[in-house]
């Protein structure tokens, strides 16, 4: 999986934030002026349907980090979204959130 390779530094990426639980990096195919992906380091979480009491702390860590990631990118207004399942447009089955802003997105 591509995100795990980014986490493991097997694939280069433009990392904007990292801690013990998550990594955020610039999307290689941005849909907005600012477009980063925020990814938990646990690749067993494919999408929101895999969130449970044993791994919910990843969601907490992500949502607590979003405002500081956005601020570090110069964003005060932004969009945060995730796709859950192929029918919703999910292409990579490792939970991730798109943080977008800097103009229309």
N, CA, C and O atoms as CSV, one atom per row, in Angstrom:
chain,resi,resn,atom,element,x,y,z
A,1,UNK,N,N,0.837,-1.185,0.000
A,1,UNK,CA,C,0.000,0.000,0.000
A,1,UNK,C,C,0.884,1.251,0.000
A,1,UNK,O,O,1.891,1.315,0.705
A,2,UNK,N,N,0.499,2.209,-0.779
A,2,UNK,CA,C,1.303,3.404,-0.972
A,2,UNK,C,C,1.478,4.217,0.310
A,2,UNK,O,O,2.562,4.739,0.568
A,3,UNK,N,N,0.430,4.326,1.107
A,3,UNK,CA,C,0.558,5.143,2.316
A,3,UNK,C,C,1.532,4.508,3.305
A,3,UNK,O,O,2.295,5.215,3.962
A,4,UNK,N,N,1.510,3.188,3.413
A,4,UNK,CA,C,2.444,2.520,4.320
A,4,UNK,C,C,3.878,2.714,3.831
A,4,UNK,O,O,4.796,2.847,4.640
A,5,UNK,N,N,4.070,2.732,2.529
A,5,UNK,CA,C,5.407,2.975,1.978
A,5,UNK,C,C,5.868,4.397,2.281
A,5,UNK,O,O,7.053,4.631,2.518
A,6,UNK,N,N,4.936,5.345,2.273
A,6,UNK,CA,C,5.281,6.719,2.646
A,6,UNK,C,C,5.647,6.779,4.127
A,6,UNK,O,O,6.641,7.400,4.504
A,7,UNK,N,N,4.842,6.132,4.959
A,7,UNK,CA,C,5.115,6.086,6.402
A,7,UNK,C,C,6.492,5.484,6.662
A,7,UNK,O,O,7.238,5.968,7.513
A,8,UNK,N,N,6.829,4.414,5.918
A,8,UNK,CA,C,8.109,3.716,6.089
A,8,UNK,C,C,9.270,4.404,5.376
A,8,UNK,O,O,10.405,3.931,5.435
A,9,UNK,N,N,8.987,5.518,4.703
A,9,UNK,CA,C,9.997,6.281,3.952
A,9,UNK,C,C,10.562,5.479,2.775
A,9,UNK,O,O,11.710,5.676,2.377
A,10,UNK,N,N,9.747,4.576,2.224
A,10,UNK,CA,C,10.135,3.821,1.035
A,10,UNK,C,C,9.785,4.578,-0.232
A,10,UNK,O,O,10.331,4.302,-1.299
A,11,UNK,N,N,8.875,5.532,-0.113
A,11,UNK,CA,C,8.446,6.377,-1.221
A,11,UNK,C,C,8.590,7.829,-0.749
A,11,UNK,O,O,8.128,8.170,0.340
A,12,UNK,N,N,9.218,8.678,-1.547
A,12,UNK,CA,C,9.365,10.072,-1.121
A,12,UNK,C,C,8.027,10.798,-1.099
A,12,UNK,O,O,7.134,10.510,-1.895
A,13,UNK,N,N,7.908,11.741,-0.176
A,13,UNK,CA,C,6.712,12.572,-0.087
A,13,UNK,C,C,7.095,13.880,0.586
A,13,UNK,O,O,8.144,13.991,1.222
A,14,UNK,N,N,6.229,14.858,0.433
A,14,UNK,CA,C,6.450,16.169,1.044
A,14,UNK,C,C,5.667,16.203,2.356
A,14,UNK,O,O,4.508,16.618,2.387
A,15,UNK,N,N,6.303,15.769,3.420
A,15,UNK,CA,C,5.665,15.645,4.736
A,15,UNK,C,C,5.556,17.023,5.383
A,15,UNK,O,O,6.529,17.773,5.455
A,16,UNK,N,N,4.343,17.338,5.854
A,16,UNK,CA,C,4.119,18.624,6.525
A,16,UNK,C,C,3.904,18.464,8.027
A,16,UNK,O,O,3.983,19.441,8.771
A,17,UNK,N,N,3.633,17.232,8.480
A,17,UNK,CA,C,3.400,16.982,9.904
A,17,UNK,C,C,3.575,15.492,10.159
A,17,UNK,O,O,3.220,14.659,9.325
A,18,UNK,N,N,4.125,15.170,11.324
A,18,UNK,CA,C,4.216,13.766,11.725
A,18,UNK,C,C,4.330,13.685,13.234
A,18,UNK,O,O,4.992,14.508,13.865
A,19,UNK,N,N,3.673,12.680,13.806
A,19,UNK,CA,C,3.856,12.346,15.211
A,19,UNK,C,C,3.813,10.822,15.312
A,19,UNK,O,O,3.913,10.133,14.297
A,20,UNK,N,N,3.666,10.298,16.512
A,20,UNK,CA,C,3.686,8.842,16.699
A,20,UNK,C,C,2.468,8.143,16.102
A,20,UNK,O,O,2.504,6.932,15.885
A,21,UNK,N,N,1.396,8.878,15.834
A,21,UNK,CA,C,0.136,8.275,15.412
A,21,UNK,C,C,-0.251,8.561,13.968
A,21,UNK,O,O,-0.978,7.778,13.357
A,22,UNK,N,N,0.225,9.671,13.417
A,22,UNK,CA,C,-0.220,10.049,12.082
A,22,UNK,C,C,0.863,10.773,11.313
A,22,UNK,O,O,1.867,11.221,11.866
A,23,UNK,N,N,0.625,10.870,10.026
A,23,UNK,CA,C,1.514,11.583,9.128
A,23,UNK,C,C,0.647,12.398,8.175
A,23,UNK,O,O,-0.428,11.952,7.773
A,24,UNK,N,N,1.107,13.579,7.817
A,24,UNK,CA,C,0.390,14.425,6.861
A,24,UNK,C,C,1.384,14.846,5.782
A,24,UNK,O,O,2.500,15.271,6.078
A,25,UNK,N,N,0.961,14.720,4.538
A,25,UNK,CA,C,1.837,15.039,3.424
A,25,UNK,C,C,1.036,15.614,2.271
A,25,UNK,O,O,-0.168,15.382,2.162
A,26,UNK,N,N,1.712,16.366,1.409
A,26,UNK,CA,C,1.053,16.996,0.279
A,26,UNK,C,C,0.574,15.943,-0.712
A,26,UNK,O,O,1.289,14.988,-1.016
A,27,UNK,N,N,-0.639,16.130,-1.208
A,27,UNK,CA,C,-1.213,15.238,-2.216
A,27,UNK,C,C,-0.470,15.458,-3.531
A,27,UNK,O,O,-0.221,16.599,-3.922
A,28,UNK,N,N,-0.115,14.373,-4.211
A,28,UNK,CA,C,0.612,14.499,-5.478
A,28,UNK,C,C,-0.300,14.931,-6.625
A,28,UNK,O,O,0.182,15.374,-7.667
A,29,UNK,N,N,-1.607,14.806,-6.439
A,29,UNK,CA,C,-2.591,15.265,-7.420
A,29,UNK,C,C,-3.572,16.202,-6.733
A,29,UNK,O,O,-4.737,15.852,-6.540
A,30,UNK,N,N,-3.103,17.406,-6.360
A,30,UNK,CA,C,-3.944,18.305,-5.558
A,30,UNK,C,C,-5.205,18.755,-6.285
A,30,UNK,O,O,-5.200,19.015,-7.489
A,31,UNK,N,N,-6.280,18.836,-5.516
A,31,UNK,CA,C,-7.573,19.321,-6.011
A,31,UNK,C,C,-7.863,20.726,-5.483
A,31,UNK,O,O,-8.953,21.258,-5.691
A,32,UNK,N,N,-6.899,21.315,-4.810
A,32,UNK,CA,C,-7.014,22.667,-4.259
A,32,UNK,C,C,-5.605,23.242,-4.165
A,32,UNK,O,O,-4.617,22.520,-4.294
A,33,UNK,N,N,-5.528,24.550,-3.937
A,33,UNK,CA,C,-4.224,25.201,-3.807
A,33,UNK,C,C,-3.404,24.522,-2.707
A,33,UNK,O,O,-2.212,24.262,-2.876
A,34,UNK,N,N,-4.051,24.245,-1.593
A,34,UNK,CA,C,-3.439,23.479,-0.504
A,34,UNK,C,C,-4.225,22.181,-0.380
A,34,UNK,O,O,-5.438,22.208,-0.174
A,35,UNK,N,N,-3.551,21.054,-0.504
A,35,UNK,CA,C,-4.217,19.750,-0.415
A,35,UNK,C,C,-3.229,18.765,0.209
A,35,UNK,O,O,-2.264,18.341,-0.427
A,36,UNK,N,N,-3.490,18.417,1.456
A,36,UNK,CA,C,-2.655,17.433,2.139
A,36,UNK,C,C,-3.516,16.254,2.566
A,36,UNK,O,O,-4.726,16.375,2.756
A,37,UNK,N,N,-2.862,15.123,2.710
A,37,UNK,CA,C,-3.513,13.916,3.201
A,37,UNK,C,C,-3.040,13.665,4.621
A,37,UNK,O,O,-1.849,13.766,4.916
A,38,UNK,N,N,-3.974,13.339,5.494
A,38,UNK,CA,C,-3.671,13.034,6.886
A,38,UNK,C,C,-4.005,11.564,7.088
A,38,UNK,O,O,-5.145,11.140,6.899
A,39,UNK,N,N,-2.992,10.794,7.475
A,39,UNK,CA,C,-3.094,9.338,7.473
A,39,UNK,C,C,-2.666,8.773,8.820
A,39,UNK,O,O,-1.587,9.110,9.309
A,40,UNK,N,N,-3.488,7.919,9.433
A,40,UNK,CA,C,-3.028,7.244,10.649
A,40,UNK,C,C,-1.940,6.237,10.293
A,40,UNK,O,O,-1.935,5.699,9.185
A,41,UNK,N,N,-1.040,5.983,11.201
A,41,UNK,CA,C,0.051,5.052,10.932
A,41,UNK,C,C,-0.373,3.585,11.029
A,41,UNK,O,O,0.433,2.693,10.766
A,42,UNK,N,N,-1.605,3.332,11.398
A,42,UNK,CA,C,-2.142,1.966,11.470
A,42,UNK,C,C,-2.836,1.642,10.151
A,42,UNK,O,O,-3.941,2.118,9.893
A,43,UNK,N,N,-2.187,0.833,9.319
A,43,UNK,CA,C,-2.740,0.515,7.998
A,43,UNK,C,C,-3.881,-0.495,8.048
A,43,UNK,O,O,-4.497,-0.772,7.019
A,44,UNK,N,N,-4.175,-1.049,9.220
A,44,UNK,CA,C,-5.300,-1.990,9.306
A,44,UNK,C,C,-6.643,-1.264,9.288
A,44,UNK,O,O,-7.686,-1.894,9.113
A,45,UNK,N,N,-6.621,0.060,9.468
A,45,UNK,CA,C,-7.850,0.853,9.422
A,45,UNK,C,C,-8.051,1.281,7.976
A,45,UNK,O,O,-7.435,2.240,7.511
A,46,UNK,N,N,-8.917,0.563,7.269
A,46,UNK,CA,C,-9.125,0.848,5.849
A,46,UNK,C,C,-9.981,2.075,5.609
A,46,UNK,O,O,-9.719,2.834,4.676
A,47,UNK,N,N,-10.992,2.285,6.426
A,47,UNK,CA,C,-11.863,3.453,6.305
A,47,UNK,C,C,-12.644,3.612,7.612
A,47,UNK,O,O,-12.379,2.903,8.583
A,48,UNK,N,N,-13.588,4.522,7.640
A,48,UNK,CA,C,-14.324,4.791,8.883
A,48,UNK,C,C,-15.064,3.568,9.419
A,48,UNK,O,O,-15.310,3.474,10.621
A,49,UNK,N,N,-15.419,2.636,8.543
A,49,UNK,CA,C,-16.119,1.427,8.999
A,49,UNK,C,C,-15.250,0.550,9.893
A,49,UNK,O,O,-15.770,-0.316,10.597
A,50,UNK,N,N,-13.940,0.760,9.877
A,50,UNK,CA,C,-13.032,-0.031,10.700
A,50,UNK,C,C,-12.715,0.605,12.045
A,50,UNK,O,O,-11.941,0.048,12.823
A,51,UNK,N,N,-13.300,1.759,12.329
A,51,UNK,CA,C,-13.060,2.410,13.617
A,51,UNK,C,C,-13.830,1.663,14.702
A,51,UNK,O,O,-15.007,1.341,14.544
A,52,UNK,N,N,-13.137,1.397,15.806
A,52,UNK,CA,C,-13.768,0.709,16.937
A,52,UNK,C,C,-13.163,1.241,18.232
A,52,UNK,O,O,-12.309,2.127,18.207
A,53,UNK,N,N,-13.603,0.704,19.351
A,53,UNK,CA,C,-13.123,1.178,20.649
A,53,UNK,C,C,-11.622,0.979,20.820
A,53,UNK,O,O,-10.981,1.707,21.578
A,54,UNK,N,N,-11.061,0.003,20.124
A,54,UNK,CA,C,-9.630,-0.272,20.244
A,54,UNK,C,C,-8.745,0.660,19.445
A,54,UNK,O,O,-7.547,0.741,19.716
A,55,UNK,N,N,-9.299,1.374,18.460
A,55,UNK,CA,C,-8.455,2.249,17.647
A,55,UNK,C,C,-9.008,3.670,17.493
A,55,UNK,O,O,-8.486,4.460,16.706
A,56,UNK,N,N,-10.051,3.988,18.235
A,56,UNK,CA,C,-10.692,5.303,18.122
A,56,UNK,C,C,-9.721,6.445,18.425
A,56,UNK,O,O,-9.921,7.567,17.961
A,57,UNK,N,N,-8.674,6.164,19.197
A,57,UNK,CA,C,-7.717,7.213,19.538
A,57,UNK,C,C,-7.035,7.785,18.305
A,57,UNK,O,O,-6.553,8.917,18.350
A,58,UNK,N,N,-6.977,7.038,17.202
A,58,UNK,CA,C,-6.414,7.591,15.969
A,58,UNK,C,C,-7.263,8.753,15.459
A,58,UNK,O,O,-6.734,9.764,14.997
A,59,UNK,N,N,-8.574,8.600,15.547
A,59,UNK,CA,C,-9.467,9.674,15.118
A,59,UNK,C,C,-9.276,10.885,16.026
A,59,UNK,O,O,-9.218,12.020,15.552
A,60,UNK,N,N,-9.180,10.646,17.311
A,60,UNK,CA,C,-8.943,11.743,18.244
A,60,UNK,C,C,-7.637,12.461,17.905
A,60,UNK,O,O,-7.608,13.690,17.849
A,61,UNK,N,N,-6.576,11.721,17.682
A,61,UNK,CA,C,-5.274,12.319,17.370
A,61,UNK,C,C,-5.348,13.137,16.077
A,61,UNK,O,O,-4.790,14.232,15.998
A,62,UNK,N,N,-6.035,12.606,15.074
A,62,UNK,CA,C,-6.158,13.323,13.802
A,62,UNK,C,C,-6.926,14.623,14.001
A,62,UNK,O,O,-6.464,15.687,13.590
A,63,UNK,N,N,-8.089,14.542,14.628
A,63,UNK,CA,C,-8.914,15.740,14.782
A,63,UNK,C,C,-8.267,16.782,15.692
A,63,UNK,O,O,-8.499,17.978,15.517
A,64,UNK,N,N,-7.472,16.354,16.645
A,64,UNK,CA,C,-6.755,17.320,17.474
A,64,UNK,C,C,-5.608,17.976,16.704
A,64,UNK,O,O,-5.244,19.117,16.990
A,65,UNK,N,N,-5.039,17.262,15.730
A,65,UNK,CA,C,-3.913,17.795,14.957
A,65,UNK,C,C,-4.355,18.694,13.804
A,65,UNK,O,O,-3.593,19.562,13.376
A,66,UNK,N,N,-5.568,18.502,13.297
A,66,UNK,CA,C,-6.015,19.243,12.110
A,66,UNK,C,C,-5.854,20.756,12.246
A,66,UNK,O,O,-5.286,21.367,11.340
A,67,UNK,N,N,-6.315,21.396,13.318
A,67,UNK,CA,C,-6.171,22.857,13.383
A,67,UNK,C,C,-4.716,23.334,13.294
A,67,UNK,O,O,-4.439,24.341,12.643
A,68,UNK,N,N,-3.795,22.628,13.933
A,68,UNK,CA,C,-2.396,23.065,13.870
A,68,UNK,C,C,-1.784,22.770,12.505
A,68,UNK,O,O,-0.954,23.541,12.024
A,69,UNK,N,N,-2.181,21.669,11.876
A,69,UNK,CA,C,-1.698,21.389,10.518
A,69,UNK,C,C,-2.211,22.476,9.576
A,69,UNK,O,O,-1.447,23.020,8.779
A,70,UNK,N,N,-3.496,22.791,9.666
A,70,UNK,CA,C,-4.083,23.830,8.818
A,70,UNK,C,C,-3.372,25.163,9.044
A,70,UNK,O,O,-3.017,25.841,8.080
A,71,UNK,N,N,-3.164,25.542,10.286
A,71,UNK,CA,C,-2.500,26.810,10.592
A,71,UNK,C,C,-1.075,26.843,10.037
A,71,UNK,O,O,-0.622,27.871,9.534
A,72,UNK,N,N,-0.371,25.707,10.133
A,72,UNK,CA,C,1.002,25.667,9.628
A,72,UNK,C,C,1.053,25.842,8.112
A,72,UNK,O,O,2.084,26.218,7.556
A,73,UNK,N,N,-0.071,25.564,7.451
A,73,UNK,CA,C,-0.167,25.716,5.998
A,73,UNK,C,C,-0.784,27.063,5.611
A,73,UNK,O,O,-1.018,27.330,4.432
A,74,UNK,N,N,-1.043,27.905,6.612
A,74,UNK,CA,C,-1.605,29.222,6.359
A,74,UNK,C,C,-3.104,29.237,6.145
A,74,UNK,O,O,-3.650,30.200,5.607
A,75,UNK,N,N,-3.774,28.170,6.565
A,75,UNK,CA,C,-5.217,28.064,6.351
A,75,UNK,C,C,-5.998,28.456,7.596
A,75,UNK,O,O,-5.706,27.986,8.696
A,76,UNK,N,N,-6.990,29.315,7.417
A,76,UNK,CA,C,-7.963,29.586,8.475
A,76,UNK,C,C,-9.314,28.995,8.082
A,76,UNK,O,O,-10.115,28.631,8.943
A,77,UNK,N,N,-9.556,28.905,6.785
A,77,UNK,CA,C,-10.758,28.266,6.253
A,77,UNK,C,C,-10.297,27.047,5.471
A,77,UNK,O,O,-9.378,27.138,4.657
A,78,UNK,N,N,-10.928,25.916,5.713
A,78,UNK,CA,C,-10.502,24.697,5.026
A,78,UNK,C,C,-11.605,23.662,5.035
A,78,UNK,O,O,-12.612,23.788,5.732
A,79,UNK,N,N,-11.381,22.647,4.246
A,79,UNK,CA,C,-12.302,21.516,4.134
A,79,UNK,C,C,-11.554,20.261,4.571
A,79,UNK,O,O,-10.385,20.081,4.230
A,80,UNK,N,N,-12.224,19.397,5.320
A,80,UNK,CA,C,-11.671,18.110,5.716
A,80,UNK,C,C,-12.666,17.051,5.296
A,80,UNK,O,O,-13.834,17.101,5.681
A,81,UNK,N,N,-12.207,16.087,4.502
A,81,UNK,CA,C,-13.136,15.047,4.074
A,81,UNK,C,C,-12.451,13.700,3.967
A,81,UNK,O,O,-11.230,13.605,3.847
A,82,UNK,N,N,-13.274,12.656,4.014
A,82,UNK,CA,C,-12.797,11.301,3.795
A,82,UNK,C,C,-13.854,10.545,3.007
A,82,UNK,O,O,-15.049,10.815,3.131
A,83,UNK,N,N,-13.412,9.615,2.213
A,83,UNK,CA,C,-14.317,8.749,1.461
A,83,UNK,C,C,-14.359,7.402,2.166
A,83,UNK,O,O,-13.336,6.923,2.656
A,84,UNK,N,N,-15.524,6.796,2.219
A,84,UNK,CA,C,-15.685,5.521,2.909
A,84,UNK,C,C,-16.292,4.517,1.944
A,84,UNK,O,O,-17.510,4.451,1.781
A,85,UNK,N,N,-15.431,3.740,1.309
A,85,UNK,CA,C,-15.888,2.706,0.381
A,85,UNK,C,C,-15.741,3.119,-1.072
A,85,UNK,O,O,-15.746,4.304,-1.405
A,86,UNK,N,N,-15.613,2.132,-1.913
A,86,UNK,CA,C,-15.418,2.352,-3.341
A,86,UNK,C,C,-16.538,3.191,-3.948
A,86,UNK,O,O,-16.273,4.063,-4.776
A,87,UNK,N,N,-17.790,2.942,-3.548
A,87,UNK,CA,C,-18.925,3.686,-4.069
A,87,UNK,C,C,-18.909,5.154,-3.700
A,87,UNK,O,O,-19.590,5.961,-4.333
A,88,UNK,N,N,-18.140,5.511,-2.681
A,88,UNK,CA,C,-18.012,6.913,-2.260
A,88,UNK,C,C,-16.741,7.554,-2.819
A,88,UNK,O,O,-16.410,8.691,-2.485
A,89,UNK,N,N,-16.038,6.814,-3.671
A,89,UNK,CA,C,-14.845,7.361,-4.292
A,89,UNK,C,C,-13.530,6.991,-3.632
A,89,UNK,O,O,-12.480,7.503,-4.020
A,90,UNK,N,N,-13.571,6.109,-2.642
A,90,UNK,CA,C,-12.319,5.713,-1.996
A,90,UNK,C,C,-11.506,4.853,-2.953
A,90,UNK,O,O,-11.997,3.859,-3.489
A,91,UNK,N,N,-10.251,5.252,-3.159
A,91,UNK,CA,C,-9.361,4.528,-4.064
A,91,UNK,C,C,-8.247,3.810,-3.321
A,91,UNK,O,O,-7.781,2.758,-3.759
A,92,UNK,N,N,-7.822,4.371,-2.207
A,92,UNK,CA,C,-6.767,3.758,-1.403
A,92,UNK,C,C,-7.393,3.328,-0.084
A,92,UNK,O,O,-7.940,4.147,0.654
A,93,UNK,N,N,-7.308,2.040,0.201
A,93,UNK,CA,C,-7.986,1.489,1.371
A,93,UNK,C,C,-7.069,1.464,2.589
A,93,UNK,O,O,-6.702,0.417,3.123
A,94,UNK,N,N,-6.726,2.677,2.990
A,94,UNK,CA,C,-6.016,3.001,4.224
A,94,UNK,C,C,-6.659,4.319,4.616
A,94,UNK,O,O,-6.556,5.299,3.877
A,95,UNK,N,N,-7.322,4.362,5.768
A,95,UNK,CA,C,-8.040,5.566,6.179
A,95,UNK,C,C,-7.179,6.802,5.963
A,95,UNK,O,O,-6.002,6.817,6.321
A,96,UNK,N,N,-7.763,7.822,5.384
A,96,UNK,CA,C,-7.067,9.090,5.209
A,96,UNK,C,C,-8.082,10.210,5.058
A,96,UNK,O,O,-9.208,10.006,4.605
A,97,UNK,N,N,-7.652,11.386,5.449
A,97,UNK,CA,C,-8.471,12.583,5.364
A,97,UNK,C,C,-7.788,13.572,4.435
A,97,UNK,O,O,-6.568,13.734,4.472
A,98,UNK,N,N,-8.575,14.225,3.611
A,98,UNK,CA,C,-8.088,15.270,2.726
A,98,UNK,C,C,-8.325,16.605,3.415
A,98,UNK,O,O,-9.463,16.951,3.735
A,99,UNK,N,N,-7.254,17.356,3.645
A,99,UNK,CA,C,-7.325,18.705,4.171
A,99,UNK,C,C,-7.061,19.635,2.994
A,99,UNK,O,O,-5.976,19.622,2.413
A,100,UNK,N,N,-8.066,20.446,2.646
A,100,UNK,CA,C,-7.955,21.287,1.456
A,100,UNK,C,C,-8.367,22.717,1.774
A,100,UNK,O,O,-9.253,22.961,2.593
A,101,UNK,N,N,-7.710,23.648,1.112
A,101,UNK,CA,C,-8.046,25.045,1.298
A,101,UNK,C,C,-7.206,25.937,0.397
A,101,UNK,O,O,-6.590,25.475,-0.563
A,102,UNK,N,N,-7.193,27.211,0.723
A,102,UNK,CA,C,-6.439,28.166,-0.064
A,102,UNK,C,C,-7.179,28.698,-1.255
A,102,UNK,O,O,-6.572,29.283,-2.151
A,103,UNK,N,N,-8.485,28.507,-1.287
A,103,UNK,CA,C,-9.318,28.916,-2.408
A,103,UNK,C,C,-10.378,27.864,-2.652
A,103,UNK,O,O,-10.563,26.972,-1.825
A,104,UNK,N,N,-11.071,27.951,-3.763
A,104,UNK,CA,C,-12.125,26.957,-4.057
A,104,UNK,C,C,-11.561,25.535,-4.074
A,104,UNK,O,O,-10.477,25.274,-4.597
A,105,UNK,N,N,-12.337,24.635,-3.484
A,105,UNK,CA,C,-11.916,23.230,-3.495
A,105,UNK,C,C,-13.132,22.308,-3.488
A,105,UNK,O,O,-12.980,21.087,-3.495
